Amino acid sequence: MSLLARLFGQTQDDRAVARPLWHKVVEIAREKEWYRDCGIADNVAGRFDAITLVLSVVLLRMERDKELIEPSVRLTELFVEDMDGQLRESGVGDLMVGKHVGKLMSTLGGRLGAYREALAAGEQPLAQAVSRNVTLVEGADPLLVAQRIRAFAAGLALVPAHRVLSAEIGK
């Protein structure tokens, strides 16, 4: 909730509806298997890439249901809020945070498009998208990440909208 909303008496947090889902996205992106088994680099860049990968698949799922469109906006706002906090925590000054957040949003938008196309096109195009957009450890096979994210997307496609919003999603 923004400072202005609090000052003017608005007490409802519009993002509350998507907060459990945001926490679940982060939880899934931090699962050890992504790093240990699939070869995503366990550093700041790799963790950001894992979050945007999982978030992209969730957002792509949400865009299929009219009732999830508005909550998907709130989910994206939570991503921005979290990245803003992470940047500030890492020492980025107030004057530069907006510029960095803009770049991160552009990155997320580009990845959404890449993953949307690649998921529809098959395993090899998805592996190529992963190799372009995910920081992997040396020698890691992007196909492992592609297979895991494809399985996640397939499972998510079966989850009813109300359960997606309730963060009842799995690996």
C-alpha positions as CSV (number, residue, x, y, z in Angstrom):
1,M,0.0,0.0,0.0
2,S,1.4,3.4,-0.9
3,L,2.0,6.3,1.5
4,L,-0.6,8.4,-0.2
5,A,-3.2,5.6,0.2
6,R,-2.4,5.5,3.9
7,L,-2.6,9.2,4.2
8,F,-6.0,9.4,2.6
9,G,-7.4,6.6,4.6
10,Q,-7.4,3.8,2.0
11,T,-6.5,0.7,4.1
12,Q,-7.0,-2.0,1.6
13,D,-3.9,-3.4,-0.1
14,D,-4.9,-4.0,-3.7
15,R,-2.0,-6.4,-4.1
16,A,-3.1,-8.6,-1.2
17,V,-5.0,-10.8,-3.6
18,A,-1.8,-11.8,-5.4
19,R,0.6,-11.8,-2.5
20,P,0.4,-15.6,-1.7
21,L,0.9,-16.3,-5.3
22,W,4.0,-14.0,-5.5
23,H,5.4,-15.8,-2.4
24,K,4.8,-19.2,-4.1
25,V,6.5,-18.0,-7.3
26,V,9.6,-17.1,-5.4
27,E,9.4,-20.3,-3.4
28,I,9.3,-22.4,-6.6
29,A,12.1,-20.4,-8.2
30,R,14.3,-21.0,-5.2
31,E,13.8,-24.8,-5.2
32,K,17.2,-26.4,-5.1
33,E,16.5,-28.6,-8.1
34,W,16.7,-25.6,-10.5
35,Y,20.3,-25.0,-9.3
36,R,21.6,-28.4,-8.4
37,D,20.0,-30.5,-11.1
38,C,19.2,-28.1,-13.9
39,G,22.3,-25.9,-13.7
40,I,20.9,-22.5,-13.1
41,A,23.7,-20.4,-11.6
42,D,23.0,-19.9,-7.9
43,N,24.0,-16.2,-7.9
44,V,22.1,-12.9,-8.1
45,A,21.7,-13.2,-11.9
46,G,20.7,-16.8,-11.9
47,R,18.1,-16.3,-9.1
48,F,16.6,-13.4,-11.0
49,D,16.4,-15.5,-14.1
50,A,14.7,-18.3,-12.2
51,I,12.2,-15.9,-10.8
52,T,11.4,-14.4,-14.1
53,L,11.2,-17.8,-15.7
54,V,8.7,-19.1,-13.2
55,L,6.8,-15.8,-13.0
56,S,6.5,-15.8,-16.8
57,V,4.9,-19.2,-16.9
58,V,2.5,-18.2,-14.1
59,L,1.6,-14.9,-15.9
60,L,1.1,-16.8,-19.2
61,R,-1.3,-19.2,-17.4
62,M,-3.1,-16.2,-15.8
63,E,-3.7,-14.5,-19.1
64,R,-5.9,-17.4,-20.3
65,D,-8.6,-16.7,-17.7
66,K,-10.5,-13.4,-17.6
67,E,-10.8,-13.6,-13.9
68,L,-7.0,-13.7,-13.5
69,I,-6.2,-10.7,-15.7
70,E,-6.5,-8.1,-12.9
71,P,-4.7,-10.3,-10.3
72,S,-1.9,-10.8,-12.9
73,V,-1.4,-7.0,-12.8
74,R,-1.1,-7.1,-9.1
75,L,1.3,-10.0,-9.3
76,T,3.5,-8.0,-11.6
77,E,3.3,-5.0,-9.2
78,L,4.6,-7.3,-6.4
79,F,7.5,-8.3,-8.7
80,V,8.3,-4.6,-9.1
81,E,8.0,-3.9,-5.4
82,D,10.3,-6.8,-4.6
83,M,12.9,-5.8,-7.2
84,D,12.7,-2.2,-6.0
85,G,13.4,-3.4,-2.4
86,Q,16.2,-5.7,-3.6
87,L,17.9,-2.9,-5.5
88,R,17.7,-0.5,-2.6
89,E,19.1,-3.2,-0.3
90,S,22.0,-3.8,-2.6
91,G,22.9,-0.1,-2.4
92,V,21.3,1.3,-5.6
93,G,20.5,5.0,-4.8
94,D,17.0,6.4,-5.0
95,L,17.7,8.3,-8.2
96,M,18.7,5.2,-10.0
97,V,16.2,2.7,-8.7
98,G,13.5,3.8,-11.2
99,K,15.8,3.3,-14.2
100,H,16.9,-0.1,-13.0
101,V,13.3,-1.2,-12.3
102,G,12.4,0.0,-15.8
103,K,15.1,-2.3,-17.2
104,L,13.9,-5.2,-15.1
105,M,10.4,-4.7,-16.4
106,S,11.6,-4.6,-19.9
107,T,13.5,-7.8,-19.3
108,L,10.4,-9.5,-17.9
109,G,8.3,-8.3,-20.9
110,G,10.9,-9.7,-23.3
111,R,11.1,-13.0,-21.5
112,L,7.3,-13.3,-21.4
113,G,7.3,-13.0,-25.2
114,A,10.2,-15.4,-25.7
115,Y,8.7,-18.0,-23.3
116,R,5.2,-17.7,-24.8
117,E,6.5,-18.4,-28.3
118,A,8.9,-21.1,-27.1
119,L,6.4,-23.0,-25.0
120,A,4.1,-23.2,-28.0
121,A,6.9,-24.2,-30.4
122,G,8.3,-27.2,-28.5
123,E,11.2,-28.4,-26.4
124,Q,14.2,-27.3,-28.6
125,P,12.9,-23.7,-29.0
126,L,12.3,-23.6,-25.3
127,A,15.8,-24.8,-24.6
128,Q,17.1,-22.1,-26.9
129,A,15.0,-19.4,-25.1
130,V,16.4,-20.7,-21.8
131,S,20.0,-20.5,-23.1
132,R,19.4,-16.9,-24.1
133,N,17.6,-15.8,-20.9
134,V,18.9,-17.9,-18.0
135,T,22.3,-17.7,-16.4
136,L,23.6,-21.3,-16.3
137,V,26.7,-22.7,-14.8
138,E,29.4,-23.7,-17.3
139,G,28.5,-26.9,-19.1
140,A,24.9,-27.0,-18.0
141,D,22.4,-28.2,-20.6
142,P,19.5,-25.7,-21.1
143,L,17.3,-28.6,-22.1
144,L,17.1,-29.7,-18.5
145,V,15.7,-26.3,-17.5
146,A,13.4,-26.4,-20.5
147,Q,12.1,-29.9,-19.6
148,R,11.4,-28.9,-16.0
149,I,9.7,-25.6,-16.9
150,R,7.6,-27.3,-19.5
151,A,6.4,-29.9,-16.9
152,F,5.6,-27.0,-14.6
153,A,3.7,-25.2,-17.3
154,A,1.8,-28.4,-18.2
155,G,0.8,-29.0,-14.6
156,L,-0.2,-25.3,-14.1
157,A,-2.4,-25.5,-17.2
158,L,-4.5,-28.1,-15.4
159,V,-5.0,-25.9,-12.2
160,P,-8.3,-24.1,-12.1
161,A,-8.2,-20.3,-11.9
162,H,-9.3,-20.0,-8.2
163,R,-6.5,-22.4,-7.2
164,V,-3.9,-20.5,-9.2
165,L,-4.9,-17.3,-7.4
166,S,-4.8,-19.2,-4.0
167,A,-1.2,-20.2,-4.8
168,E,-2.2,-23.9,-4.9
169,I,0.4,-24.6,-7.6
170,G,3.3,-27.0,-7.5
171,K,6.6,-27.6,-9.0
